[in-house]
Amino acid sequence: MPDAITFREAMTAVLRETLAANEEAFLLGEDVGVYGGAFGVSRGLVEEFGTDRVLDTPLSEAGFTGLAIGAAVMGMRPIVEIQFSDFITHCMDQLVNQAAKMRYMFGGAASVPLVLRTPGGAGTGAAAQHSQSLEAWFVHVPGLRVVMPSTPADAQGLFRAAMADPNPVLFYEHKLLYNTKGSLPDPPETYEIGRARCSREGCDVTVAAAGLMHNYALEAADTLAAQNVDVEVINLLSLAPMDSDRVCESVRKTGRLVVVEEDVRTGGWGGELITRVTESAAFYALDRAPARVAGADTPIPYNKRLEASIRPSPERIVEAVTQVLANDPGRYV
């Protein structure tokens, strides 16, 4: 492997690795075969593994997700690609009422080891029906796991963990990450779902985020470092289960918390994280109320300037951290 690899290349490589190692694994979705996927992630795989292992499906998310759930129950290891995460709305019943419930309803006698990959998030000018961040819906559903990588290493480590999990896993890949680059660990690593990581240590404020927003948080931390503000960044990696204990540990050190999420503010998973922190003993370490940077409560605009105005950004994170610190009377003494 080269020293630096794109997020797209990392995903293609781990899909190839999975299909080669497990004969029960197969990939299915719209245009994943000959076309290579809407964002090029599965390019070349149908030529290598054939149409029995890389299946182009009809335009019916409900149909092929239901097929994958049945295959998973029967011992196969399906990998579903939903072309845009917005289209998960077409298979809500299959995921929420079937896949999430089966292991519980059958007393563990049946499981649904399904991985559902989907590109999410805004920033590409794809407008209201192709740009949403709907992951908070599925965080709300017991029985589903929800993960969100932010680097090529995260992508591979979390995907290996998702494939080893007996539960259905929703694997969110932000569209703006595909061309970003990063190094891979040697030897290859398998992450633990539900375990956050500290990607930057600091003592002034904790910033918790996932996916692309984690990268924005690191950018903001670099800017703030030039202002003598020491930011600790927590990469959540997994939203369900959510490692609030790791965030609480950081808050006990810094006394301040900013949570960053791209989904709309109302009902977002960031509110859940803040609630867990304030319900724990870490509440007594907080110097002031936590802050949230989130998407606006509006459909995603097509216009680039309007789209940028309603999304989180590194600049908005810097602003939120600055406001948190400015309200601390002891910060600049």
C-alpha positions as CSV (number, residue, x, y, z in Angstrom):
1,M,0.0,0.0,0.0
2,P,1.2,3.5,-0.7
3,D,1.9,5.9,2.2
4,A,-1.2,7.9,1.4
5,I,-4.4,6.4,0.0
6,T,-7.8,8.1,-0.7
7,F,-10.9,7.2,1.3
8,R,-12.4,5.8,-2.0
9,E,-9.4,3.6,-2.6
10,A,-9.4,2.4,1.0
11,M,-13.1,1.4,0.7
12,T,-12.5,-0.4,-2.6
13,A,-9.5,-2.3,-1.1
14,V,-11.4,-3.4,1.9
15,L,-14.4,-4.6,-0.2
16,R,-12.0,-6.6,-2.4
17,E,-10.3,-8.0,0.7
18,T,-13.8,-9.0,2.1
19,L,-15.1,-10.6,-1.0
20,A,-11.8,-12.5,-1.5
21,A,-11.7,-13.8,2.1
22,N,-15.4,-14.8,2.5
23,E,-17.3,-16.7,-0.1
24,E,-20.6,-15.9,1.7
25,A,-20.0,-12.2,1.1
26,F,-21.6,-10.4,-1.8
27,L,-22.2,-6.8,-2.8
28,L,-25.5,-5.6,-4.2
29,G,-27.1,-2.3,-5.2
30,E,-27.9,0.1,-8.0
31,D,-25.0,0.4,-10.5
32,V,-22.4,-1.3,-8.3
33,G,-21.4,-3.6,-11.1
34,V,-20.5,-2.4,-14.5
35,Y,-20.7,1.3,-13.6
36,G,-18.6,0.8,-10.4
37,G,-21.0,2.6,-8.1
38,A,-22.3,6.1,-8.0
39,F,-19.0,7.3,-6.4
40,G,-16.7,4.8,-8.0
41,V,-16.1,2.7,-4.8
42,S,-16.9,-0.7,-6.4
43,R,-15.1,0.0,-9.7
44,G,-13.4,-3.2,-11.0
45,L,-15.0,-5.6,-8.5
46,V,-17.5,-7.1,-10.9
47,E,-14.7,-8.0,-13.4
48,E,-12.8,-9.7,-10.5
49,F,-15.6,-11.5,-8.7
50,G,-18.3,-11.8,-11.3
51,T,-22.0,-11.0,-11.4
52,D,-22.9,-13.6,-8.8
53,R,-20.9,-11.7,-6.2
54,V,-21.4,-8.1,-7.4
55,L,-25.0,-7.7,-8.3
56,D,-26.6,-4.7,-10.1
57,T,-30.1,-4.4,-8.8
58,P,-33.4,-2.9,-10.1
59,L,-34.3,0.6,-8.8
60,S,-36.0,-0.8,-5.7
61,E,-34.3,-0.2,-2.4
62,A,-37.1,-2.0,-0.6
63,G,-36.8,-5.0,-2.8
64,F,-33.0,-5.6,-2.7
65,T,-32.7,-4.6,1.0
66,G,-35.4,-7.2,1.8
67,L,-33.5,-9.7,-0.3
68,A,-30.3,-9.0,1.6
69,I,-32.0,-9.4,5.0
70,G,-33.3,-12.8,4.0
71,A,-29.9,-13.8,2.7
72,A,-28.3,-12.7,6.0
73,V,-30.7,-14.7,8.0
74,M,-29.8,-17.7,5.9
75,G,-26.1,-17.3,6.6
76,M,-24.9,-15.1,3.8
77,R,-22.9,-11.9,4.4
78,P,-24.6,-9.3,2.2
79,I,-23.1,-5.8,1.7
80,V,-25.9,-3.4,0.5
81,E,-25.1,-0.1,-1.2
82,I,-27.8,2.5,-1.1
83,Q,-26.7,5.0,-3.7
84,F,-27.6,8.1,-1.7
85,S,-28.4,7.9,2.0
86,D,-31.6,9.8,1.4
87,F,-32.9,6.7,-0.4
88,I,-32.9,4.7,2.8
89,T,-36.4,6.2,3.2
90,H,-37.5,3.5,0.7
91,C,-36.4,0.6,2.9
92,M,-37.4,1.9,6.3
93,D,-39.7,-1.0,7.0
94,Q,-37.1,-3.6,6.1
95,L,-34.5,-2.0,8.3
96,V,-36.5,-0.7,11.3
97,N,-39.2,-3.4,11.6
98,Q,-37.4,-6.4,10.3
99,A,-33.6,-6.3,10.4
100,A,-33.4,-4.5,13.7
101,K,-35.9,-6.7,15.4
102,M,-35.3,-10.3,14.3
103,R,-32.5,-11.3,16.6
104,Y,-34.5,-10.1,19.6
105,M,-37.8,-11.5,18.5
106,F,-36.3,-15.0,17.8
107,G,-34.4,-15.1,21.1
108,G,-31.0,-15.0,19.3
109,A,-31.8,-18.0,17.1
110,A,-31.7,-15.8,14.0
111,S,-29.4,-12.9,13.3
112,V,-29.0,-10.4,10.5
113,P,-25.3,-9.9,9.7
114,L,-25.9,-7.2,7.1
115,V,-23.7,-4.2,6.3
116,L,-25.5,-1.3,4.6
117,R,-23.1,1.2,3.0
118,T,-24.4,4.6,2.0
119,P,-22.9,8.0,1.0
120,G,-24.4,10.8,3.0
121,G,-24.1,14.5,3.7
122,A,-24.2,17.8,1.8
123,G,-21.6,19.9,0.2
124,T,-21.9,18.7,-3.4
125,G,-24.7,20.8,-4.7
126,A,-27.0,17.8,-4.9
127,A,-29.9,19.7,-3.3
128,A,-32.6,18.6,-0.9
129,Q,-33.3,15.0,-2.0
130,H,-29.6,13.8,-2.3
131,S,-27.8,15.7,0.5
132,Q,-29.4,14.8,3.8
133,S,-27.9,13.5,7.0
134,L,-30.5,11.1,8.4
135,E,-28.3,9.0,10.7
136,A,-30.1,10.2,13.9
137,W,-33.2,8.3,12.8
138,F,-31.3,5.0,13.0
139,V,-29.5,5.9,16.2
140,H,-33.0,5.9,17.6
141,V,-33.7,2.2,16.6
142,P,-32.6,-0.5,19.1
143,G,-31.0,-3.4,17.2
144,L,-29.2,-1.2,14.5
145,R,-25.6,-0.2,14.7
146,V,-24.6,3.1,13.1
147,V,-20.9,3.9,12.3
148,M,-19.3,6.9,10.6
149,P,-15.6,6.8,9.5
150,S,-13.7,10.0,8.8
151,T,-10.3,8.7,7.4
152,P,-9.1,5.8,5.1
153,A,-7.9,4.0,8.2
154,D,-11.3,4.5,9.9
155,A,-13.0,3.2,6.8
156,Q,-11.1,0.0,6.7
157,G,-11.0,-0.6,10.5
158,L,-14.8,0.0,10.9
159,F,-15.7,-2.0,7.8
160,R,-13.9,-5.1,9.0
161,A,-15.6,-4.7,12.4
162,A,-19.0,-4.3,10.7
163,M,-18.5,-7.4,8.6
164,A,-17.7,-9.4,11.8
165,D,-20.7,-8.1,13.7
166,P,-23.8,-10.3,13.9
167,N,-26.1,-7.3,13.8
168,P,-27.2,-5.0,10.9
169,V,-24.7,-2.1,10.6
170,L,-25.4,1.1,8.8
171,F,-22.1,2.4,7.4
172,Y,-22.2,6.1,6.5
173,E,-19.6,7.4,4.0
174,H,-19.6,11.2,3.6
175,K,-19.5,12.2,-0.1
176,L,-16.8,14.8,0.5
177,L,-14.5,12.2,2.1
178,Y,-13.9,10.0,-1.0
179,N,-11.0,12.1,-2.4
180,T,-9.4,12.8,1.0
181,K,-6.2,11.0,1.7
182,G,-4.6,9.3,4.7
183,S,-2.2,6.6,5.8
184,L,-3.2,3.0,6.7
185,P,-1.9,1.1,9.8
186,D,0.6,-1.7,9.3
187,P,-0.5,-4.4,10.1
188,P,-4.1,-3.8,9.1
189,E,-6.4,-3.0,12.0
190,T,-10.0,-4.0,13.0
191,Y,-11.8,-1.4,15.1
192,E,-14.2,-2.0,17.9
193,I,-17.7,-0.7,17.2
194,G,-18.8,1.5,20.0
195,R,-15.3,2.7,21.0
196,A,-14.4,6.4,20.3
197,R,-10.8,7.6,19.9
198,C,-9.0,10.7,20.8
199,S,-7.4,12.1,17.7
200,R,-5.9,15.2,19.2
201,E,-5.2,15.8,22.9
202,G,-5.9,19.2,24.6
203,C,-6.8,20.7,27.9
204,D,-9.0,23.8,27.1
205,V,-12.1,22.3,25.4
206,T,-13.5,19.0,24.1
207,V,-14.8,18.8,20.6
208,A,-16.7,15.6,19.7
209,A,-17.6,14.7,16.2
210,A,-17.8,11.9,13.6
211,G,-17.3,11.5,9.9
212,L,-16.5,14.6,7.9
213,M,-17.3,16.8,10.9
214,H,-14.4,15.1,12.8
215,N,-12.1,16.4,10.0
216,Y,-13.6,19.9,10.3
217,A,-13.0,19.7,14.1
218,L,-9.3,19.0,13.5
219,E,-9.1,21.9,11.1
220,A,-10.7,24.2,13.7
221,A,-8.3,22.9,16.3
222,D,-5.4,23.9,14.1
223,T,-6.8,27.4,13.8
224,L,-7.5,27.7,17.5
225,A,-4.0,26.5,18.3
226,A,-2.6,29.6,16.7
227,Q,-4.8,31.6,19.2
228,N,-3.3,29.6,22.1
229,V,-6.4,27.5,22.6
230,D,-5.7,23.8,23.2
231,V,-8.5,21.7,21.8
232,E,-9.1,18.0,22.5
233,V,-10.8,16.2,19.6
234,I,-12.8,13.0,20.1
235,N,-13.5,11.0,17.0
236,L,-16.8,9.1,17.9
237,L,-16.6,6.7,15.0
238,S,-19.8,4.9,16.2
239,L,-23.1,6.7,16.9
240,A,-24.9,3.5,17.9
241,P,-23.6,2.3,20.3
242,M,-22.1,5.7,21.3
243,D,-19.1,6.0,23.5
244,S,-20.2,8.7,25.8
245,D,-17.9,7.5,28.5
246,R,-14.9,8.5,26.4
247,V,-16.4,12.0,25.9
248,C,-17.1,12.2,29.6
249,E,-13.5,11.3,30.4
250,S,-12.3,14.2,28.1
251,V,-14.8,16.6,29.7
252,R,-13.5,15.9,33.1
253,K,-10.2,17.1,31.9
254,T,-11.2,20.1,29.9
255,G,-14.4,21.3,31.6
256,R,-16.0,22.3,28.3
257,L,-17.8,20.6,25.5
258,V,-18.7,21.4,21.9
259,V,-20.5,18.7,19.8
260,V,-20.4,18.9,16.0
261,E,-23.0,17.1,13.8
262,E,-24.1,17.7,10.2
263,D,-27.7,16.5,10.7
264,V,-30.3,19.1,11.6
265,R,-30.1,20.4,15.1
266,T,-33.6,19.4,16.2
267,G,-33.6,15.8,17.2
268,G,-30.0,15.3,16.2
269,W,-27.7,12.7,17.9
270,G,-25.6,15.5,19.4
271,G,-28.4,16.4,21.8
272,E,-28.3,12.7,23.0
273,L,-24.6,12.9,23.5
274,I,-24.9,16.1,25.5
275,T,-27.7,14.7,27.6
276,R,-25.6,11.7,28.5
277,V,-22.7,13.9,29.6
278,T,-24.9,16.1,31.7
279,E,-26.7,13.1,33.3
280,S,-23.3,11.7,34.3
281,A,-20.8,12.7,37.0
282,A,-19.0,14.6,34.3
283,F,-21.7,17.3,34.6
284,Y,-19.9,18.6,37.7
285,A,-16.7,19.1,35.7
286,L,-18.5,21.4,33.2
287,D,-17.6,25.1,33.6
288,R,-20.6,26.1,31.4
289,A,-23.3,24.6,29.3
290,P,-22.1,22.5,26.3
291,A,-22.5,24.0,22.8
292,R,-23.7,22.4,19.6
293,V,-22.7,23.1,16.0
294,A,-25.3,21.5,13.7
295,G,-27.1,21.8,10.4
296,A,-30.0,24.3,10.1
297,D,-33.6,23.0,10.4
298,T,-34.2,23.4,6.7
299,P,-34.1,21.3,3.5
300,I,-30.6,21.4,1.8
301,P,-30.5,24.3,-0.7
302,Y,-29.1,23.7,-4.3
303,N,-27.5,27.2,-4.4
304,K,-23.9,26.8,-3.2
305,R,-23.8,29.8,-1.0
306,L,-27.1,28.9,0.6
307,E,-25.9,25.3,1.1
308,A,-22.7,26.5,2.8
309,S,-24.7,28.9,5.0
310,I,-26.7,26.1,6.7
311,R,-23.9,23.5,7.1
312,P,-21.4,23.2,9.9
313,S,-17.9,24.4,8.9
314,P,-14.5,24.7,10.5
315,E,-15.2,28.4,10.9
316,R,-18.4,27.8,12.8
317,I,-16.6,25.3,15.1
318,V,-14.0,28.0,15.8
319,E,-16.8,30.5,16.6
320,A,-18.5,28.0,18.9
321,V,-15.4,27.2,20.8
322,T,-14.5,30.9,21.1
323,Q,-17.9,31.7,22.5
324,V,-17.6,28.9,25.0
325,L,-14.3,30.1,26.2
326,A,-15.2,33.8,26.2
327,N,-18.0,33.1,28.7
328,D,-15.5,31.5,31.1
329,P,-14.3,34.4,33.3
330,G,-11.1,32.7,34.1
331,R,-10.0,31.8,30.6
332,Y,-8.0,34.9,29.8
333,V,-6.8,35.8,33.3
